[in-house]
Amino acid sequence: MAMPKKRMSHVRSGTRRSQIKLELPQITFCPQCHEPRLAHAVCPSCGTYRGRQVIVQKEKVAAEEPVADVETPKKEKKPAEKSSSEKKSTAKKTVKKTEKDA
């Protein structure tokens, strides 16, 4: 196994570790719709990149329309089954008798 020839100082190891960090993503605003988006990526809201329409977005009219008040049938809950550990504890416990031969 490789071993270092000399001991590394705290400053040297600290300067090396200073570059190991999390960075926040570069968020910019779309020039067409002014929504936040990642830099160098297609805008998820309008589908444009560098002034060109890249992705054709579906109309959001269906999502914005309120849904009619229709009652959904409620599911009946079944009684909960006991877990295997509860089954073991409620089962009859057998006591093993040991013979003591002295």
TAQUIJO-V441904 format. One record per helix or strand of 3 or more residues. SS is the DSSP state (a for helix, b for strand). FROM is the first residue (numbers start at 0). TO is the last residue. If there is no record, write none. Layout:
SS;FROM;TO
SS;FROM;TO
This chain:
a;9;16
b;26;28
b;35;37
a;60;63
a;83;89
